[in-house]
């Protein structure tokens, strides 16, 4: 199953924070370089040029990468395990045995609520600091119920 198409908005906003500082520093360096060159450009025009030259292309590249990232995720649920496949150029395959999962929780943090997606978090004796998450599951309640039924059959 593929994550919801709304997941790309989640990634876009979430990863924008990591670019914010780099973009801000780049814009400031650009403004300083132009002002030191002796060119007399009014501040509003300088900001417009900066946004056009630096910020717009960065946002287009960022959105393209986020779109690729959200399209390059798949979740597989079998009667034995949950498989998470992620990656753009190379990929990572994560396999979680159902016998190791004790509970499946529907998670919706603030950003997920804003974007309108739900995620499933696997809990149990997985030996991990951060539990695996199926981000942006389209039918989270039904998928959770199926997983709980599979886990119950596995336990019998």
C-alpha positions as CSV (number, residue, x, y, z in Angstrom):
1,X,0.0,0.0,0.0
2,X,1.2,3.5,-0.8
3,X,1.0,6.4,1.7
4,X,-1.7,9.0,1.1
5,X,-0.9,11.7,-1.5
6,X,-1.2,14.3,1.3
7,X,2.0,12.8,2.8
8,X,4.0,15.0,0.4
9,X,2.7,18.1,2.1
10,X,3.7,16.7,5.4
11,X,7.3,16.1,4.1
12,X,7.4,19.5,2.5
13,X,6.5,21.4,5.7
14,X,8.6,19.1,8.0
15,X,11.7,19.3,5.9
16,X,11.4,23.0,5.2
17,X,12.6,23.7,8.7
18,X,15.9,22.1,7.9
19,X,16.3,24.4,4.9
20,X,15.2,27.6,6.6
21,X,18.5,28.5,8.2
22,X,20.5,27.7,5.0
23,X,18.1,29.8,2.9
24,X,18.2,32.7,5.4
25,X,22.1,32.7,5.5
26,X,22.2,32.5,1.7
27,X,19.8,35.5,1.3
28,X,21.8,37.5,3.8
29,X,25.1,36.7,2.1
30,X,23.6,37.7,-1.3
31,X,22.3,41.0,0.1
32,X,25.7,41.7,1.7
33,X,27.6,40.9,-1.5
34,X,25.3,43.1,-3.6
35,X,25.6,46.0,-1.2
36,X,29.4,45.7,-1.0
37,X,29.7,45.7,-4.7
38,X,28.6,49.4,-4.7
39,X,25.5,48.8,-6.7
40,X,22.7,51.1,-5.6
41,X,19.7,48.9,-5.6
42,X,16.7,49.8,-3.4
43,X,16.0,47.3,-0.6
44,X,12.6,46.2,-2.0
45,X,14.1,45.5,-5.4
46,X,17.0,43.7,-3.7
47,X,14.6,41.4,-1.8
48,X,12.6,40.7,-5.0
49,X,15.8,39.8,-6.8
50,X,17.0,37.6,-3.9
51,X,13.7,35.8,-3.8
52,X,13.6,35.3,-7.5
53,X,17.2,34.2,-7.9
54,X,17.7,32.1,-4.8
55,X,14.5,31.2,-3.0
56,X,12.2,30.3,-5.9
57,X,14.5,27.7,-7.4
58,X,15.3,26.2,-4.0
59,X,11.6,25.8,-3.3
60,X,11.0,24.1,-6.7
61,X,13.9,21.7,-6.1
62,X,12.7,21.0,-2.6
63,X,9.1,20.3,-3.7
64,X,10.4,18.0,-6.5
65,X,12.5,16.0,-4.0
66,X,9.7,15.8,-1.5
67,X,7.3,14.6,-4.2
68,X,9.9,11.9,-5.2
69,X,10.3,10.9,-1.5
70,X,6.6,10.6,-0.9
71,X,6.1,8.6,-4.1
72,X,9.0,6.3,-3.2
73,X,7.5,4.8,-0.1
74,X,5.5,1.6,0.1
75,X,4.1,-0.5,3.0
76,X,3.5,-4.3,2.7
77,X,1.5,-6.2,5.3
78,X,1.7,-10.0,5.2
79,X,0.5,-12.6,7.7
80,X,4.0,-12.8,9.1
81,X,5.5,-9.3,9.0
82,X,5.2,-5.6,8.1
83,X,7.6,-4.4,5.5
84,X,8.5,-0.7,5.0
85,X,10.3,0.3,1.8
86,X,11.7,3.8,1.5
87,X,14.2,5.5,-0.8
88,X,14.7,7.6,-3.9
89,X,18.0,6.5,-5.5
90,X,18.7,3.6,-3.2
91,X,16.2,2.1,-0.9
92,X,15.9,0.8,2.6
93,X,13.8,-2.2,3.4
94,X,12.6,-2.6,7.0
95,X,11.0,-5.8,8.0
96,X,9.1,-6.1,11.3
97,X,7.9,-9.5,12.4
98,X,4.3,-9.4,13.7
99,X,5.3,-11.5,16.7
100,X,7.5,-8.5,17.9
101,X,4.6,-6.0,17.7
102,X,2.4,-5.8,20.8
103,X,0.2,-2.8,19.8
104,X,-0.6,-0.6,16.8
105,X,-1.4,3.0,17.7
106,X,-2.9,5.6,15.4
107,X,-0.9,8.8,15.7
108,X,-1.7,12.3,14.6
109,X,0.6,15.1,15.7
110,X,-0.1,18.7,14.9
111,X,1.4,18.7,11.5
112,X,-0.3,15.5,10.5
113,X,-3.7,17.0,11.6
114,X,-3.0,20.2,9.6
115,X,-2.2,18.1,6.5
116,X,-5.0,15.6,7.1
117,X,-3.1,12.3,7.4
118,X,-2.9,9.6,10.0
119,X,0.0,7.4,10.9
120,X,0.3,3.9,12.4
121,X,3.0,3.5,15.1
122,X,4.2,-0.1,15.9
123,X,4.9,-0.7,19.6
124,X,6.4,-3.6,21.4
125,X,9.6,-5.5,22.0
126,X,11.3,-4.3,18.8
127,X,14.5,-3.3,20.5
128,X,14.5,0.2,19.0
129,X,14.7,3.6,20.4
130,X,12.2,5.0,17.9
131,X,9.3,2.8,17.0
132,X,8.6,2.2,13.3
133,X,5.9,4.3,11.8
134,X,3.7,3.9,8.7
135,X,3.3,7.5,7.7
136,X,0.2,8.7,5.9
137,X,-1.9,5.5,5.9
138,X,-5.0,6.2,3.8
139,X,-7.3,3.9,5.8
140,X,-5.6,3.9,9.2
141,X,-8.5,2.5,11.3
142,X,-9.1,-0.4,8.9
143,X,-5.4,-1.1,8.5
144,X,-4.9,-1.0,12.3
145,X,-7.8,-3.4,12.8
146,X,-6.4,-5.9,10.2
147,X,-3.0,-5.7,11.9
148,X,-4.5,-6.4,15.3
149,X,-6.4,-9.4,13.8
150,X,-3.3,-10.8,12.2
151,X,-1.4,-10.3,15.5
152,X,-4.2,-12.1,17.4
153,X,-4.1,-15.1,14.9
154,X,-0.3,-15.2,15.2
155,X,-0.6,-15.4,19.0
156,X,-3.1,-18.3,18.9
